[in-house]
Amino acid sequence: MDTEMIKERIRLIESKRDSLLRLLEQPDLGTLRIDVNQALEEMDDLIDEFRRTFPQVD
């Protein structure tokens, strides 16, 4: 897997993050809120790790 492919996948993950944020705003989410929060945290960690590993890539 090359850097460009990883970069594209990170962009896709970032685009999905907005969907999770909108889902989190739903008042009837119940216990699923825990899973959505966990997914957001893991996405943020992945994005941060990518940016630390490839600082020159934007």
Secondary structure as GFF3:
##gff-version 3
##sequence-region A 1 58
A	DSSP	alpha_helix	3	24	.	.	.	ID=ss1
A	DSSP	alpha_helix	32	53	.	.	.	ID=ss2
###
